[in-house]
Amino acid sequence: MAQLRLALAQVNPVLGDLAGNARMIRDRVAEAAAAGAHLVAFPEMVLTAYPVEDLALRESFVEASRRALVRLAADLATDGYADLPVVVGYLDRADENALDGDPGRTLPQNCAAVIHGGRVVGRYAKHHLPNYGVFDEYRIFAPGESLTVVRIRGVDVAIAICEDLWQEGGPVAQTRDAGAELLLVINGSPYEREKDDTRLELVRRRAAQAGCTLAYLNMVGGQDELVFDGDSMVVGTDGVVLARGPQFVESLVVVDLQMTPSTVDDAALPEGVVHVVVSSEPADRYAPVDPPMYPRLDPVEEVWRAVGLGLRDYVRKNGFRKVLLGVSGGIDSTVVATIAADVLGGENVVAISNPSKYSSDGSKDDAAELAKNLGLDYRVVPIQPMVDPFLASLGLTGVAEENLQARVRGVIWMGISNQEGPLVLANSNKSEVSVGYSTIYGDSVGGFAPIKDVPKTLVWELASWRNRYAEARGEPPPIPEATITKPPSAELRPGQTDQDSLPPYEILDAILAGYVGVAHGRERLIADGFDPATVDRVIQLVDRAEWKRRQFAPGPKISPLAFGKDRRLPITSRWREEGEDRS
């Protein structure tokens, strides 16, 4: 049997920071070398970070990526790691594919490079280019056509990239035909709830189809609305998990593989297979190390970690030091403030209480207690002295008066942000964003919306989980119990509750899961047992709020279908889900 010590570098690159990402790669290669690795792998497009979106269409950016790769190869040799093969994802171009008939321009490609001996000795271009959900790769990239197999220490390693694993045939089938012993798949796969189970099932199936061990490496970190959760793994042909990395944190996953000797025959390569020999001599026999086997997180904790990572990286990667948000004593602002304090430190969270004449003493007390528990930079700025002149001048009543209060609060938050520099966070949850239950240019202001993809019912679950987590660690629960148990209210008029305007959240979220989440129409929702009048009301609210959602801040995606790139609907449309064709 041949032995191979594989190091999977589950890292968090910064988009566009080619020099910084290269330094990070060099540091991790040094760590892997110290661990005795024979092969080090990095995630999809790690050199540029991912997804680069239309930056890939800028020739200057493509050329910068190519130059950075060549420089990285030379630097690794200078560092003393010329003999250690490294697989790196990067942005390249397909020289043979002219764009729009212009021979001076070429299509970019999503590629993996094999670095050895101070140079690039192998290259693989992603075959399957996703064109659904958040992905636009079919529009941006040129597909690859060949499979690259690299012989390292007598073990033949096939390379594939992310979507190549999700599609039938292609590189997986080629891997089996080529006779490779290991299929290495580098990924930039965004987090969604329960996706870790889906991935594991997929990796097991593909390992069996490829007829070899499969190493699945995923990046970690936040990039705008996407969160990459790591969860790298190695699975044998029998479906047994040989190693598994942690979720939502960086890690070097080192695993010793016992492989059959290489069988790829250069004289009889299947069509479309490129074979690169780095080293044919097997490694000297050594005692294997115990592989990491990190347990999966609780499903609610997963969401907490995903939102926290997305928020932390959005703040840090965009150069902010602090965040600011309004804290009302309600469940949404409480959860957002607690997540922010967890990932940024309470001292870096400016919490503004803006009581009005309608604010209850209980809510004001809950906001103050939360700020004390978390160590927030807590400030109280009453809004009534600012609201009253507007009312006196404009004579606003009813909903207009309610919205005025929210807009005055938004002006306060943005004013402090302009003066002191913190990023303003919007507190709206997915239920509210779905039905437009927020004031545009009021409580919806902000540069990032951490719980934008979190339904209201899940917000309560997150709060309860966070308190239990604290108690399990021997710490006082940070979230006041009254905040969790009291009826939700915007407190913009006397005695107001959310259910004055909306169905109960457990019903609302269930309808939204069908209408927004999986695009079920009115008749299907009614067939599922929902009250027709309630369905009509919710559908109308969702459809009429599209213009608001277009102006909403980005926020971390945690569901299979989040508002933004996942769901693209027209603002101007006369189509209505009313059970009849009005065409």
Order of alpha helices (4+ residues) and beta strands (2+ residues): beta-alpha-beta-alpha-beta-beta-beta-alpha-beta-beta-alpha-alpha-beta-alpha-beta-beta-beta-beta-beta-beta-beta-alpha-beta-alpha-beta-alpha-beta-alpha-alpha-beta-alpha-alpha-alpha-alpha-alpha-alpha-alpha
